[in-house]
Amino acid sequence: MVDTLNWKGLAISFGIVNGVLLFVSALLAWANVSFLWWNAQTFGMLAAWYTVLTPTLAGALFGLVVGALCGALCGWILAGLYNWSSARWG
């Protein structure tokens, strides 16, 4: 028997991680924090992909919602592809 990924669990976990990542990144940009790999250019790259992400509290909340939705969708797709390929080529 081939093991399968639980698509609900993977979608929820990817959604939580991506939502929190975008929320924290908007708050760091709002506070003008720069350390290690994080700087204004890193936030600019994220804001180019997620257009609702702005360095404000409202932008952080929008980033949380949009990040959770995008992460959940990606987790669902990844689990579906894994389950399909493991059933096909097992």
C-alpha positions, 0 to 999 in steps of 0.5 A: 500500500502506498502512503498518501499525504493528507491534503487538508493537513498540508494545506492548513500547515502551508497556509499558516506558515505562509500567512505568518511569514507575510504578516511578520515581513510586513511588520518588520518593514513597517518598523524599518528593521534590517538584519541578516538577510532581511532588508527593504529589498527583500520586502520589495521582492515579496511586495512585487509578488503579493501586491496587497502587501504594504508596510502598514498594519492593514497591509500586514493583515491583508498579507496574513489573509492572502498568504494563508490562502496562497499557502493553502492552495499550494499545499493542496496542489502539492499533496494532490500531485504527490498522491497522484504520482505515488498512486501512478508510479508507486 
